[in-house]
Amino acid sequence: MSAMKCICGAHHSQEEHDLNDRRLLEAAVMRALFPNVARRRKFLASVGASTAGAAVSTFFPFGALEAMAQEKGKPEKPDLKIGFIPITCATPLIMADPLGFYREQGLKVTLNKTAGWALIRDKMLNKEHDASHFLSPMPLAISMGLGSAQQPMRVMTVQNINGQAITLHAKHKDKRDPKQWKGFKFAVPFDYSMHNFLLRYYVAEAGLDPDTDIQIRVTPPPEMVANLRAGNIDGFLGPDPFNQRAVYDEVGFIHMLSKELWNGHPCCAFGTSEAFIKENPNTFAALYRSVLTAARMAREAKNRPLIAKVISPPNYLNQPETVVEQVLTGTFADGLGNVQKVPDRADFDPFPWQSMAVWILTQMKRWGYVKGDVNYKQIAEQVFLVTDAKKYMAQLEMKAPASAYAKVKVMGKEFDPSQPEKYLASFAVRKDV
Amino acid sequence: MNGRAQSLVAGLLSLLFLGVFLGIWHLATVPKKQAEAPVDEYSKLLGKGAKKSEGFPTLSQIGEAAFTQLKDPLYDRGANDKGIGIQLGWSLMRVGAGYALAILFAVPLGFLIGMSPVLYKALNPFIQLLKPISPLAWMPLALYTIKDSSISGIFVIFICSVWPMLINTAFGVASVRRDWLNVARTLEATPWRKAFEVILPAAAPTILTGMRISIGIAWLVIVAAEMLVGGTGIGYFVWNEWNNLNLTNVIFAILVIGVVGMVLDFLIGRLQAAVTYVE
């Protein structure tokens, strides 16, 4: 794995990159001030290059110029292909298309509906997609070469927080205690998914070993409801709208929203490859702004009905609008005869907390997806682009937290991101390594 | 009973079967009494009373779906929502490309194998091993090596159509009557002439049989491959409608797939009839 590098990758650190940019800019200004080469050299020789630079910078707004040069540069590659899975987790990146947020930034984006997460991974590795909707553990796994060829992937924003649920088959209405779930078959969307890790966490807290006491199957989200109806599975921890769809089709009920496990947990992410960022810094910036703009709009409760309307048609989610609206507004039928009102059932905080990455890594290690020593902090900081997120959020006047780490509570138990190994050791149920 | 009368009776029987089938379908799906308008918020959220299709689609729903789809088969409302005509076009293009490649590969190679008993024996174990592999099993490997999902789809069509053609061509060429080859030899025909004017016409019906089997398999496989890879094509159409649990459109697509498969088989069948000879 490469060490921390700057955004363009050519320098050893971000500082060096910035410095270099500054020098180039100074040189350009110098050329403009002294178009005659001989005279410029003479001036530089007589006062020294750094003094000259300092002198010029006193009356020249380098900072602003620099920002402009980087930010509003024409996208190197305006035509982009972005992959997505038709679930409400992808709300910001989907709505940015019909609402014109990509266009606003000079991008022409084609959103490709993709059949499953393995394909999302492969199409990113193959460069068929320029950027993609990911499950947030995926870029970590791909960057580490777990379950695929190793290729550095980056998380630009978290797409959504909360918004998942455990849905059980209607016949299990009297089995609300996970201790009764021995022998159940569950579906999750992918190995490297928050769904898998949260489901494992939840049943482990109830004393079940997720590897032996229950069966966990990887099933593409759209196929979960069909499998539940057929009785192939007893339930799933899956993304919406499929939990709500199971209720709508009267095959299942919502046992628990994922926010009850960990309020504010990340789910999906928006990201691209390191190579793409290097080759297309302006496109990267434009893409960042588009998706953040969408996230900002999606966070406002009052916009949710409109958003449900624009992302429900066949071209995007292909779901009944009422199902999507129930997910996004949080006023929903739970399949047990109640109308619940949970406004934060789904939310769209884009900030890529590195502490979340560390938590994901601890669970990957807990369940044996990664073996040996894990350099939690280094991987988290490489893959989750907090510096960039802060920068572009500031440009859009969005509030970003000062630190990239925060303590969180998962099912009432505190997770301290600075002590991942200690946290890991505290679990009674885990896979023996 | 003479031939004509027989066809007439068969035709009537076909209609009868169809009628019985549709009748059973209709009776099985006849709409239950419409639930009263929703009274509380809960049933409203479940979409009761609205135009929500419950259970297996009825015949009239299928008809309606077919009408809407066929009325505007070429619409394009974005990358993931295109009309049935466009989707069919994509599928046929993939099948056409993979199938054509398979012909270019299998027929010459089959010729060679058929002419040389040694080569036949040497390659036979490989062919027997590779033939029964489900073409979709190649998909992950293809995606990994070719690095392009659309070309991977074409590759899968290629690999599934190649075996019947190869085996049939080899078999056809190998079983050309000895007398004819001997006549060609007595007339001192060049190998080229022998191949094109004696062996090819003699083996053509068998080769075409292989091609007919292949097109059937290719059409079976493309639907599955597109469901797997997504993007475009009739398989993607089925998958996308399945996501929405829209059985009506799925059934409509199944009918379309059947009709197109029948047409493809019919076309190759005509070709086969054209090269068949009576000894």
Interface residues (C-beta under 8 A of the other chain):
Chain A: P86 T110 L111 N112 K113 T114 A115 L119 D122 K123 L125 N126 K127 E128 P222 E223 V225 A226 R245 V247 Y248 D249 E250 P313 P314 N315 Y316 N318 Q319 P320 T322 Q326 T331 F332 A333 G337 N338 V339
Chain B: E41 Y42 L45 L46 G47 A50 K52 R77 G78 A79 N80 D81 L143 Y144 K147 D148 S149 M227 L228 V229 G230 G231 Y236 W239 N240 E241 W242 N243 N244 L245
